[in-house]
Amino acid sequence: MHIRPRRLRRTAAIRSMVRETRLNVADLIYPLFVCPGEGVRREIGSMPGVFNLSVDQLVKEAEAAKGDGITSLIIFGLPETKDNEGSDAWAEDGITQRAIRAIKRDVKDILVIADNCLCEYTDHGHCGVIENNDVANDPTLKLLGKTAVSQAKAGADIIAPSGMMDGMVAAIRSSLDDAGLSEIPILSYAIKYASSFYGPFREAADSAPQFGDRRGYQMDPANVREAMREAELDVIEGADMLMVKPALPFLDVIRAAKEEFDLPLAAYQVSGEYSQIKAAGRLGWIDEERVMMESLTSIKRAGADLILTYFARDVARLI
């Protein structure tokens, strides 16, 4: 008898039949950037195919994504004005709140996730209130809670805190519950590394720090045990779902989180991951479509139940 694993690789039909890991459109969460104005569809230089969209254009993009089969979006806002506290983040007529209301009004049966952080809204670009030239953790928690309530009242289905403040999940859970919004789940960016892969996002969201960096509150990329502790704390505080960010450089962390916790697990294929694939594809160095699918499959194979990716519509049209 000859054991020949190649028998199950011989044709595309056989390979498909025995494939162990499959991407599904329902796995994908599509990030969108909303900006002031009307009729604005401005391509982001470092992220080909990704745009800053005014509310009217955002609604059109959400409708088109739904047509491709996408069922979930996450919204990032670029406000008209910024200040030290990021007050537009929780304003009733803030850019994100207007965008959420418009999508929920005009695009039926699509989930809207609200990113909950202050970096896009502060004039200093950090994720919280600045005291003594540093981000003050506890004063920031109050503002994140206000922001979560404002986003949920605007119609957000899920709140996704991303600032890596200690106690952010507990503060947001308490604020939502006190406002009679106990049904709103929290998708916590529980494990968010201080990564160099975020560069293009900072152009897209106009959120680069004006001084220093975020290594004092985002995680050291060298640490895995600390990541498990961060996730455990968020579970204790009431997180309904967890996220690892970035995805591809931290497949081992995704796997560890999947084995440790029984909550739904998301992973964010971040801007730098996307832009590298787009750039190399445009130069003809790689087959962009195949690399896109291979990278996303690896994230799913590592254990992610959900994947945030700028490739969402491209993938949906393929599968």
N, C-alpha and C positions, 0 to 999 in steps of 0.2 A: 504494500500500500504506500502510495506517495501522498504526503500532506502538501497541498499546494494552495496557500492563501490567495494566490493570484486568480484562482477560479472565480472568486467573488469580486474581482476588479475588472473583469474582462470587457464588459460593456457598460455604457452609461445607465442602462435600465437596471442591471444587476447592482451597480454601485449605489444607485438611488434606493433600491429595495432594502439594502442592508445598512444604510447610513445610520450612524448612531446619534448624531447631533443634527437637529434641524432648526433653522430659523423660521419663525412665524411672524407675520405682520403684526399680530397682537403683542409681540415681544418689544416692539419698537416705540420709543418716545421721541418726538420730533422737537428739537429746540428752535425757538423763534425769538427774534429781537424786534421789539416795537419801539418806534421813535416818534418824535413830534412831527406835525405837518400833515399834509394831505397829498395823496398821489405819489408818495415817496417809496421808491424801490431802489435802494442804493447798495450796490454790491460791495462787500467787504474785501479790500485789496488782498489780504493774506488768507482769505477763505473763499476761493472761487465757487460760485454757485450758492453762496449764503448772503443774505441781504438784511440791511436795516429797513424795516417796513413801517410805514405809518399805519394807523389803526385800520383805515379802509383797505389798504393793501394786505395787511395781516389777515383780515377776514377772508379775503380772496385766496390767500395762501393756505389758510386752514381748510377752506372748502375744497381746494385742489388736493390737499393731503388726504382729506377724508375720501375723496374720489379714488385715490390710490389704495385705500384700505387702511390708512393710518387712523388709529382710534385714540391716541393720546398726544398732547402737546405740552411743552413746558415753556413758560413765557419769561423773558428777561426784558426789563424796561430801561430805556434811556430817557431820563426826565428832561423837561424844559430847563429847569434850574436845579442847582445843587447847593447844599449848605453843609455846615459842620456835622449835623446830626443825620442828614439824609431824610428830611421830613417829607419829601415827595413819595417816599416808600409807603407811607401809611395814609396819604391824603385821599379823601373820598374821590376826588377827580384826578388822581395821579394817573400817569401814563399807563401803568400796568392795570390799574383798576378799570380804566376806560376800555383797554384792550380785552380784558376778561369779560366785561359786560357785553361788548360787541360780539365776541365769539359765541358766548352762551346764547345770545339773542338770535344770531343769524346762522349758526352752524349747529345743526341738531346732532345729538348723540355722539359728541366728542368730549373726551375728558380733558380738562384744563388744569394743569399743575402750575402753581405759582412758586417760582424761586423766591426764597425768603432770605434776603441778605441786604446789607446797606451799601456795599462797595460801589454799585452803579449810581447811587444817589448822593454820596458824600463828595464834597469838594476836595477832600484829601485822598480819596480812593481806597481807604481802608474799610474794613467790614464792621466798624463800630465807632462809638464815641471816643474821641481822643482826649486823654488826660495825662499830663506829664510826658508828652511825646510818645505815648503808647496807647493801644486800644484798651479801654476800660471794660472789663468783662460784664460786671453786673449791671451797670447803667445801660449797656447795650441790650441786655436781655429784655428790659421793659419795652424798648423800641421794637424789638423783633416780635414781641407779643402783640403790640399795637398793629404792626404791619400784617401779621397773620390774620387778625380779626378783620382788618380792612379788606384784605384779599379774599377772605372767605365770604364776607358780606357782598362783595362784588360778583361772586359766583364761582370762585375757584373750587374745584372738586377735591384737590389735595394740596397741602402746604409742604414745601420742600426747603427746610432751613439748611443753608450752605456755609454759614459763616464760621463754623468750628469754634463757637463760644461754649465754654463749659456751662452746662445747664440749659442750653437753648431749647432742647426738646421739652423739658419740664415746664419752662416758662411759657412756651407756645401752647402746650397742652392745657395749662392752667388758664391762659387767656382765652383760648377758644371755648373751653368748658364754661367759664364765667360769663361768656357772651351768649350762651345758649347754642353753641356750635360744636357740641360734643361729637356729632356724627362725622366731622371732617377729619380724615386721616392725615398722618404725618409721614412723609417720606424723607427720612433724615439722611443728609450727606454725612453719615456717621464716620466714614473713613476717607478723609480728604487730605491728600498730600500737598506739601508745598512744592509743586512741580513746575519745571521749566516748560512743560507742554501746554501751558495756559496762554502763551504769548498772543496768538491770534484772537482769542476770546477777548483779551483786554482791549484790542483795537475795536472789535465788534461792539462791546458793551461800554467802551470809553471808561474803563474801570481800573486803569493802572495806578498803583499807589504813587502819591506825589512825593513821598519820602520813605526810606527804608524798604522793607518787604514784608511778607506775611508769614515768615518762618517762625515768628513768635506765637502763632496760634494754629496754623496749618501743620500737618504732621511731617516729620522727618522721613524722607523716602526709604531710609534704611531700616525702618522699624515695622515688624509684623506683630509681635506680642502687644505692643502699645495699641495697634489697630484693633485687636480683639477686645482690649479693655475699653476703648472708645465706643465700640459697637455695643458692648454689654451695658455700659452706662446709659446709652440711648434707649436700649430695650427696657431697662428698669424705669426710665423716665416716661415711657409711654409711646415710643416710636412704633408705628404700624408696619413700616418698611424701612430697609436699610440700603445705603448706596456706597459703592467704592468709586473713587475718582482720583486719578485717571484709571483707565481700564487696562489697556494692553501692557504697559510696563508693570502692572501689578496683578497679573493673572494668578500668582500664588496667593495673594491676599484674598482675591475673590474666592478661590477654592477654600481657603481657611475659614472665611466667613460663612460660606455655604455649609461647611461641615459643622460649624460651631452653633449656628443660630437657625431657627426654624421659621423665621419671617421671610416674606418675599424679598429677594435681593436684586438690586439694580446696579448697573455699572455704566459709567459715563465715558464713551469714546470721545475724548475732548478735542478741542480745536486743533492742537498741535498734531494729534494723531491723524485727524482728517486732512489737514493742510499738507502734511508730508506725502500722503497717498496721492492727493490731487496734483501736487507739484511734480512728483516723480512720474505720474501718469502722463502729464502734459509734456514732459520731456521725452517720453517714450522709453523710459528706463524700466518701467514695469507695465504689466497689464492691469490698469486701474480697477476694472470691474472684478477681476479674479482676486486681486489683493484685498479689495474692499470686502468681498464675501469671505475670504479666508480669515481676515482679521476679526470680523464680527462673529464668525463661527467659533473662533478660538475663545472669544469672550463668553459665548453661550456654553461652550464645552467646559470652561473653567467653573461654571456654576451660576452665572447670572441668569435670573428669570426675566429681567427687563434690561434693555439697552437703550440709553440715550445716545443718539447719533445724528449727525448732520446728513448722513447718507440715507436717512429713513425713507424718503420718497424714492430714491434710486433703488433701494433694496426691495421696497414694496412692489415696484413695477416688475422686478425680476422674479419674485416668488409668489 
